Each structure stands twice: as C-alpha cells, then as structure tokens.
Amino acid sequence: GAVVSQHPSRVICKSGTSVKIECRSLDFQATTMFWYRQFPKKSLMLMATSNEGSKATYEQGVEKDKFLINHASLTLSTLTVTSAHPEDSSFYICSGRGAADTQYFGPGTRLTVL
Amino acid sequence: QKEVEQNSGPLSVPEGAIASLNCTYSDRGSQSFFWYRQYSGKSPELIMSIYSNGDKEDGRFTAQLNKASQYVSLLIRDSQPSDSATYLCAVNIRGRDDKIIFGKGTRLHILP
C-alpha cells in the first residue's frame, strides 16, 4: 500500500505558541489530503480537506484562522496550529487520497499543549 | 439516518472463532467501500477495499458488499488476540463532494 509520513510524531509546546505538522505522501501523488483530529477513545473527526494549489475546505466548527493548512505540492501538506491552547491537545492525523478513492493515513502527531 | 453506521461494541469473540463486523450506509449511489483497523493510540490502517457486490477475500479477512441492502461487512476468520482493535467502515458519499465518510467504529475484543 501507499505510504504517508508525518512529522513530528510527538510535540509538546507551551500555550500560545504555534506548531507546524508536516504530512508527506512518499510513493504516490496526493492531489487531495485530509486532516483529522482524534481525542482519546473518540471517533476520527475530519477537520479539513486540502487540495493541491488551492485553499483548504474546512468542516463546520473548525476555525480556519487557528488551523492553517497549506498544500504546496502533490506530496506535501502542512497543518499549523496557531496560538495553541491546552484544549488543542489531541492526536492529529493526515491522510492522502490515492487511486480508487482509497485514503492512506499517516502515523499521526500527538500534540500536548502545556 | 446517519451516513455510515456501525455498532460501537464492544464485540467479544473467542480466539479462533469468526468475528463479524457490520456497517450500513445511506447513499445508494456509493461506489467505494473500505475497512480500516485502528489500534489504540495509532492511526487507521487499510485492511480491505471493495467496489462490487459479493465477497472479496484476503487472507483471514473477507469483505462482503450488498448494494441493494446498503450493507457492507467484514469477516475475520480464526480470530487472534492481535485482531483486537477498533474497525472503521468507510464509504464514499457522493453528496458530500465524494468524500469518504467514516463510521464511528466497532471495538473488537478477541478473548484468549
């Protein structure tokens, strides 16, 4: 199957700082990438859909100014959590859409905001 | 009706038995169906994809699709303790910009 990487895998930051998470499709081109958030023992929650070269589409209730998404190339999308607060602590997972609608997930980034 | 619906479980199955996971979906026009496995603290990994009515087998896993009934299932034969995880059903929903919508998942527990 196709491989998606995420970096960093884990980050701890102070409240008020910004954190950037990178998502790369390593062996396929992903014109569409997705960003999810998952709280402990809860379901995946889609935050936004990112299309290469265009603005991301955010789900209802997700603040686009707080969660900045850039999809600069067919293999790289970034999520920046701006002015992070403890309530932003979560597991952030990206995925890339490959052939036949299949989504391949990255390993996730665990964010802890102190 | 929810777009993709699964029983949350937990579903407990003895080791060596067949685990049966079920999923229903609302969009009759859906064409792509997926099963993912998610271990606690990890991201989902793709197990199976299925696009046509009938059965599709891969090792101990069999996906079954019935578009008329809007029903997709996953069977796990010879269940192992390592199969204990949450299983996510995912379906593309045309009315949602062809997005893949995930069910909330079924927790499976294989009893040793």
Interface residues (C-beta under 8 A of the other chain):
Chain A: G1 S43 L44 L46 T49 T57 F91 I93 R97 A100 D101 T102 Q103 Y104 F105 G106 P107 G108
Chain B: Q31 S32 F34 Y36 G41 K42 S43 P44 E45 L46 S49 Y51 L88 A90 N92 D97 D98 K99 I100 F102 K104 G105
